[in-house]
Amino acid sequence: MEILKTLQSLAIPDAWIAAGFVRNLVWDRLHGYQHNTVLHDVDVIYFAKDGTESEQIKLEKRLSQLLPTANWQVKNQALMHERNGDLPYVDCQDAMSYWPECETAVAVRLHKDKLEFLTAFGWESLFALQITYNPKRSWSTFIQRVEDKKWQTLWPKLQLQKS
């Protein structure tokens, strides 16, 4: 909640805590883990059409000042299509629909003291302990991420899905 409240305090447009923050928590609970697996970073996504990369850096620094115990990674999804070679995204949900695995395309935020959730592919595969390939990206990128992140070692019940 501290992370969610910190993000909320900045009132960034369409801002969410995404990816491993949500995904890992679900997989930890479904594996019966008493403690959360270590998060290497806290991914913040937001959507500001007129935003700049320097704005991302400023937001990241501001979040780090407010809560220095988190390794904040801030990305304006309105800019990410350029790096990824895609057509422009229309919002955060659309941007997440291009992420290499479906179960990572999940996000949460605190809005008016209530949790709001966002997903590009639904929740079923996440709760079914799957790692599902997104055909909008290359198979080799997907497999490399699965291997590099050692998800099946951390959560041995996970099953790879082609789609």
Phi and psi in degrees as a GROMACS rama.xvg file:
@    title "Ramachandran Plot"
@    xaxis  label "Phi"
@    yaxis  label "Psi"
@TYPE xy
-61.5444  -41.1155  GLU-2
-64.7405  -45.8869  ILE-3
-63.0694  -41.193  LEU-4
-67.4552  -36.3905  LYS-5
-63.2185  -46.5084  THR-6
-62.0891  -45.7358  LEU-7
-58.4397  -35.2905  GLN-8
-63.0125  -22.4854  SER-9
-88.1357  -11.8462  LEU-10
51.8571  45.8413  ALA-11
-74.2998  137.196  ILE-12
-64.0299  131.37  PRO-13
49.2844  45.0028  ASP-14
-93.9121  140.543  ALA-15
-141.596  151.731  TRP-16
-93.1729  123.533  ILE-17
-124.844  175.155  ALA-18
66.0866  -124.014  ALA-19
-59.5115  -28.5183  GLY-20
-55.56  -42.4886  PHE-21
-88.9369  -51.6114  VAL-22
-54.9234  -50.0704  ARG-23
-63.5481  -38.2866  ASN-24
-61.261  -43.9634  LEU-25
-62.9472  -49.0592  VAL-26
-63.7651  -37.299  TRP-27
-59.7296  -48.2293  ASP-28
-64.4414  -41.0466  ARG-29
-70.5458  -19.4022  LEU-30
-92.5079  -1.87348  HIS-31
75.5255  19.0169  GLY-32
-70.464  136.824  TYR-33
-80.4643  -24.4586  GLN-34
-122.323  150.97  HIS-35
-73.4285  143.46  ASN-36
-67.0619  156.395  THR-37
-68.5602  131.408  VAL-38
-93.6349  125.923  LEU-39
-77.524  -27.6017  HIS-40
-155.195  165.8  ASP-41
-113.253  108.324  VAL-42
-81.7837  118.92  ASP-43
-107.657  125.644  VAL-44
-116.618  147.715  ILE-45
-151.326  171.611  TYR-46
-134.063  111.057  PHE-47
-137.003  104.752  ALA-48
-54.493  -37.3075  LYS-49
-96.212  14.923  ASP-50
-75.1224  164.449  GLY-51
-128.128  164.799  THR-52
-64.4709  -35.4288  GLU-53
-66.2288  -31.4937  SER-54
-63.7533  -41.6565  GLU-55
-56.7659  -45.9062  GLN-56
-63.4863  -41.8723  ILE-57
-62.8675  -42.68  LYS-58
-64.273  -41.4366  LEU-59
-60.8979  -44.6213  GLU-60
-63.8726  -40.9046  LYS-61
-64.0374  -44.7632  ARG-62
-62.0134  -39.2028  LEU-63
-65.8476  -33.1978  SER-64
-68.4946  -40.4016  GLN-65
-71.9506  -38.2604  LEU-66
-142.441  83.1931  LEU-67
-70.592  -12.2633  PRO-68
-76.2002  -12.7642  THR-69
-100.912  141.252  ALA-70
-91.4896  90.3284  ASN-71
-75.6836  134.622  TRP-72
-127  108.899  GLN-73
-108.494  129.101  VAL-74
-136.463  123.532  LYS-75
-79.1165  112.638  ASN-76
-67.5558  -18.0859  GLN-77
-67.382  -19.954  ALA-78
-99.9251  -18.8025  LEU-79
-69.0374  -22.9667  MET-80
-60.8462  -31.5937  HIS-81
-64.4853  -46.4547  GLU-82
-65.0521  -34.4856  ARG-83
-92.1437  -6.50476  ASN-84
72.0239  30.9326  GLY-85
-107.42  168.891  ASP-86
-67.3655  157.47  LEU-87
-56.1853  140.515  PRO-88
-81.3239  154.077  TYR-89
-95.5139  -23.0991  VAL-90
-168.006  -178.059  ASP-91
-62.3114  -41.3671  CYS-92
-62.3437  -43.0635  GLN-93
-62.2623  -44.05  ASP-94
-59.7269  -43.3632  ALA-95
-63.8368  -25.2047  MET-96
-69.2088  -4.71566  SER-97
-104.489  -1.10802  TYR-98
-69.3241  148.395  TRP-99
-60.4482  -32.1577  PRO-100
-126.835  140.736  GLU-101
-63.5826  -36.9304  CYS-102
-72.083  -15.6226  GLU-103
-82.3043  -20.3325  THR-104
-81.1526  59.6567  ALA-105
-134.594  150.383  VAL-106
-153.36  162.092  ALA-107
-144.136  152.439  VAL-108
-151.037  162.491  ARG-109
-100.485  123.821  LEU-110
-136.996  116.082  HIS-111
52.7029  47.5342  LYS-112
64.189  17.5063  ASP-113
-126.935  145.109  LYS-114
-77.3195  133.858  LEU-115
-118.104  140.768  GLU-116
-119.556  149.999  PHE-117
-137.657  138.247  LEU-118
-145.719  148.616  THR-119
-91.6735  -21.4019  ALA-120
-128.278  6.63583  PHE-121
88.8634  -179  GLY-122
-108.804  -14.3027  TRP-123
-56.9282  -48.8637  GLU-124
-68.4347  -34.1804  SER-125
-60.9264  -47.6444  LEU-126
-76.613  -12.854  PHE-127
-91.5487  8.32303  ALA-128
59.764  47.3304  LEU-129
-111.02  157.149  GLN-130
-123.1  107.376  ILE-131
-108.051  127.694  THR-132
-66.0976  133.998  TYR-133
-99.2743  114.079  ASN-134
-65.4376  -4.42984  PRO-135
-74.5696  -9.95785  LYS-136
-123.471  168.225  ARG-137
-75.9325  148.022  SER-138
-59.7509  -40.4138  TRP-139
-64.5037  -37.1758  SER-140
-63.3339  -44.6389  THR-141
-59.1583  -52.9797  PHE-142
-62.2039  -41.3663  ILE-143
-60.3118  -41.6841  GLN-144
-64.4699  -44.396  ARG-145
-59.4341  -44.2806  VAL-146
-69.8222  -46.8602  GLU-147
-63.1804  -38.2815  ASP-148
-85.4045  -9.63198  LYS-149
55.229  37.3653  LYS-150
-59.5029  -40.6029  TRP-151
-74.4171  -16.2128  GLN-152
-80.8303  -45.5084  THR-153
-66.5557  -38.6488  LEU-154
-129.487  83.9447  TRP-155
-65.1555  -13.3103  PRO-156
-80.9937  -7.28517  LYS-157
-66.7576  142.457  LEU-158
-123.978  133.578  GLN-159
-74.7162  139.889  LEU-160
-129.051  133.392  GLN-161
-71.4097  -37.0179  LYS-162
